[in-house]
């Protein structure tokens, strides 16, 4: 459903069996990954998204 609405990159929060939030502006998990391994994860993800958008249909 998110992809159908044009949302390519989102973060979700789940507590137990409940989806509590969909974050479409700043998925925070990337900050934690970057602190752990020093890789610019957001940059890698956006490079991949942009490459997919540049591909001919």
ABEGO torsion letter per residue (X at the ends): XAAAAGBABBBBBBBEABBABBBAABBAAAAAAAAAAGBBAAAAAAAAAAAAAABBX
